[in-house]
């Protein structure tokens, strides 16, 4: 009977979120009159969750509950099995109680802070859902359920960064953070797949025990996948810029997400997989180097910050980087204690930030340290945050945007024509005019190249050769029949020329080439 108490820890906040959501939809909870009901549901659920977490911690201490608790089967397919299980290790239970306590503090703080806000009920819905998601992330006994909590926490982060969704900056920053975290989710998903393939399951004890039987390459690949997930969630370099953008959310959400709880999720994942990383020394070296660079990055960028939340978030980034450095050096216990202490300290600092701003109102901003002021390069790099976001934009965003544009053209000019989808009249007239222009050979030049780079140049040369051939055939034809035939061929070649200038057929050509070489 005591085993089922564990479900209440993540279940009660999630149930509170569902209750608030139903109340909003039904109209029972609305406006300022409904604030008391919403606050009572959210605070009450987090309070009971905290009490139950303490009770479960005690039950585990006296061996009334096993350390790996299996309550049933969630999914079974062939040899693969995913259980409804909880890993009640000392670290997991300690962090569960700590996170539950801080969730309760933030919920109670937010009752007054968010009073009369237009999104009061929406805020507490997402806050309650996040509290349950983090409990599921910490207590889940297998990688699949941890990933479910991981994703729910990410969605809640997106929703609260975009709390003021009518502001373009808030929406853009939320999207940036959401997309960046999807990179880590890809690593987590691949790590789960490798765990299935190489250890035979996804239960955390099974993965950690199976790590001893893996060769260096297998352990390294699995560790790198989970390290990518941890680095994205805990904002490590080079995936660090998103967390500064996340400060667009309300201060209570910043406190619980990026000061106390979610920012440490990556560190917890690394601590959970300690045996896997110990079997992969190269991955530990990468983790230590990444943590050191992140700590220096957070420290340097924090030198020139002029608002409280930005200064706190870069300090948080530096501290979490030190936790990764400690894990990479094998100081696991130190990293765990650092995580717990930093959770309470940083969360408290975020919650007191509004009061601090009122107290220092009208006072001059603190000057940068003298050593930073003397170094023009360091000062500029700190202000620009070492151009990390710019490099990421150039290396990833722009190429993907160009590829997406080519795919859009391919879809519009090939797929829609093949399946016979109706097109707007103006687009149809534009396409007709373009075909006629190409048919007559008017105005075609290098400035109309549709594909960039070397491939675009090759495509243009190939198309120009056909154009030259058709012109010679028409101009040098003998007799009216040959001229007519030449004109017809010219129309065909011009059409082929226009096709070759489009990225869609270039993509198909590349795909066919790859298939032919397999």
PyMOL commands that set and color helices and strands:
alter all, ss='L'
color gray80, all
select helices_A, chain A and resi 2-26+32-61+90-113+120-139+143-161+168-199+204-213+216-233+241-248+251-260+262-272+274-278+281-302+308-328+332-351+353-359+370-374+376-383+385-419+425-440+446-448+453-475+480-500+503-517
alter helices_A, ss='H'
color red, helices_A
select strands_A, chain A and resi 68-77+80-87
alter strands_A, ss='S'
color yellow, strands_A
deselect
rebuild
show_as cartoon
